[in-house]
Amino acid sequence: MKQTRKRRILIMDDSEMNREILTGILEDEYDIVEAEDGKKAIAIMEEGLYSFSIVLLDITMPELDGFGVLQVMQQRNWLKELPVIIISAETSNEYIGHAYEMGGQ
């Protein structure tokens, strides 16, 4: 039987519990790569070792927050090829609107 390669997802969230929950939900269908802060996530994407189908991005993170990650992704034109879904607990219209403006979904 032909084995198909799973798509890869990058989960960026400083909450280990959130990463574990999302991984538990998605790991049967996807290869999961995790980053606990924005700087690590950017480093993972820069390495080019992984080709991601999608990024799940928390807004509130240490080192480099989700807005900073989106800014770097915009500058490097990564958002043209890599969709980003915001997974933040932030619910204010300001946060949500700003995330959409920067390319998050």
Stockholm file with secondary structure:
# STOCKHOLM 1.0

chainA/1-105         MKQTRKRRILIMDDSEMNREILTGILEDEYDIVEAEDGKKAIAIMEEGLYSFSIVLLDITMPELDGFGVLQVMQQRNWLKELPVIIISAETSNEYIGHAYEMGGQ
#=GR chainA/1-105 SS CCCCCCEEEEEECSCHHHHHHHHHHHTTTEEEEEESSHHHHHHHHHHTCCCCSEEEECSSCSSSCHHHHHHHHHHTTGGGTSCEEECCSCCCHHHHHHHHHTTCC
#=GC SS_cons         CCCCCCEEEEEECSCHHHHHHHHHHHTTTEEEEEESSHHHHHHHHHHTCCCCSEEEECSSCSSSCHHHHHHHHHHTTGGGTSCEEECCSCCCHHHHHHHHHTTCC
//
